Amino acid sequence: MASNRIDLSAARWRKSSYSNGSDGDCVEVADGLPGIIPVRDSKDLQGPALRFSTAAWSTFVGAIAAS
């Protein structure tokens, strides 16, 4: 059985511009990974990261911007 794990050790993470500045509720996304957008909780850097396809992420961001 093939593993679907992706090595994110070299990912370039950035905090959402909508995160509050007090290290509270923060989301980070990583750029530069072909075909996927990883998302994680900035308070748990070693924790799991959700992975979205670039198309799904674009749809999500577009829906947020439209609301």
ABEGO torsion letter per residue (X at the ends): XBBABBBAAABBBBBBAABBAAGBBBBBBBBGBBGBBBBBBAABAABBBBBBBAAAAAAAAAAAAAX
